[in-house]
Amino acid sequence: MPPPSYLGLSGRPLSLAVSAICTTGFLLFGYDQGVMSGILTAPAFADVFEETRDNSTIQGVVTSIYDLGCLVGAIFILVVGDQLGRRRAIIAGGMIMIIGTLIQVTSYPGHSPLAQFIIGRVITGVGNGMNTSTIPTYQAECSKTSNRGLLICIQGGTIAFGTLIAYWIDYGASYGPPDLVWRFPIAFQIVFGLIVSTAMIWLPESPRWLLTHERYEDANNVIAAIRGYDVDSQETAFERGIILDSIRASGVFGGKSTPYKALFTNGKTQHFRRMLLGASSQFMQQVGGCNAVIYFFPILCEKFITPGDHNMALLLGGVNAIVYAIFATVSWFLIERVGRRKLFLWGTVGQGLSMVLAFAALIPQTQSAAIGTCVALFTYIASFGATWLPLPWLYPAEVNPIITRAKSNAVSTSTNWLFNFFIVLITPVLVTNIGWGTFLFFAILNATFLPVIYFFYPETARRSLEEIDIIFAKGNVEKISYVKAARDLPLLTDEEVEQEALRYGLIDTAARGAAKSAMHGGGNAQEEFGSKKSAEETESKETIEEA
């Protein structure tokens, strides 16, 4: 009997289709990040939105208000993401982005254009916040252990390709008539939004989300379809059993939303620590200065390197985007070989040294020395693209346990957008008022990241999502650092994951028996799981209240 199919696909082709749509969602994210940089100071844009002309504060507000919308979208997923599901959240996010885009490009003088444009930016941001909170979780829950890191890295790396497309469309449109200069670059993102929203209608829901909501038959079909198994095969039943063990250990069943207090528990599952690890990676990505460079590279060039030459600033921005995209692909080849920790550390050193060079080259206040700042911005974006660009999207999606993953990932994404908004808002003001001190500010911040990463970030490369649960249980039970627990724990097979879960008390013997029954097929295992549910819910409540 052939495996089930979605879009007429199963096995590897279906997995590739899931990854392609997730990647398109982040391509849209990157495009939206870069599109305003080339049009914000364009005369044709200022002719419609007069308030932005030579006003760094209003320029910062117009750009950053989008990030505030993204924050709202991420919070929305935090509140209702568990009930809505991964698939429906992505569909809704794409459609909302399209609506916001239409509102932006229909702004005309004489009809409060700036207010309409800002409303459109906020609505577009809401959709993007929903997608960026959901897509990494969806990808992680549909991926195999062997390629999860690579797939999410590719997904994160396409942010750079989206920015590259945006920069060069901005540059090409700058030679057109006034309306084309800014309306077409903003409207073009509708193409990506339509692809994401329509394709997701026919793609499967996350099997882990389905099992959390006790939709066993649907989950079996999805597992079999994505892996290319027969629905009634032992492989399908065993993978389902492993996921159910993880759900039991975390403690919420029957389609209920994970209670917020579960995010703040410790104990063997360490929900709170794991949420902080994911959120802190997003925090450090933003305050390290990435969006000061991505959003405002042409403005920084026009201010410090090519004074008064808007065309050259746009051209340099396009070249910078090419460097960004090239180095974003580097992480694809390093993420599983080198691991997350080393890439975090190397990227931080590269970013910090680049910012030191950037401010030092501006101190002499000569045109020749300022070229050093241009070089520094290129080396910064290269370091960022190869490391910090994809990692904060991967790390929260895999470090958090299944039962808090949606909410914890939404907290991480909310952190990203909150500090994205803050940095994008203050950067034009910093550049205007303290000049080279802007780069010194970011250099100091990068230096503070190193001890946090070194002492608190455990390695997760080549681990299954359920195996990562064992790392935190081991650290808690043995009273050792979680970095050491990850280093000491060998790579485990599925059978060894079950044994270690029993050893550290994540599941009990009865739960193990249910998993064994699941290996032999269908109904009895489900009935046994259902009959145990009430007792396990009681136990899970005690676990949540513990710590």
Secondary structure as UniProt FT lines:
FT   TURN            7..8
FT   HELIX           12..39
FT   TURN            40..41
FT   HELIX           43..48
FT   HELIX           50..52
FT   TURN            53..54
FT   HELIX           56..84
FT   HELIX           86..105
FT   TURN            109..110
FT   HELIX           113..142
FT   HELIX           145..173
FT   TURN            174..175
FT   HELIX           178..187
FT   HELIX           189..200
FT   TURN            201..202
FT   HELIX           207..212
FT   TURN            213..214
FT   HELIX           216..227
FT   TURN            231..232
FT   HELIX           234..250
FT   TURN            254..255
FT   HELIX           260..264
FT   TURN            267..270
FT   HELIX           271..287
FT   TURN            288..289
FT   HELIX           290..300
FT   HELIX           301..305
FT   TURN            307..308
FT   HELIX           310..328
FT   HELIX           330..338
FT   HELIX           340..362
FT   TURN            363..364
FT   HELIX           367..383
FT   HELIX           384..388
FT   TURN            389..390
FT   HELIX           391..399
FT   HELIX           402..434
FT   TURN            435..436
FT   HELIX           437..456
FT   TURN            461..462
FT   HELIX           465..478
FT   HELIX           482..488
FT   HELIX           494..503
FT   TURN            504..505
FT   HELIX           509..519
FT   HELIX           523..545
//
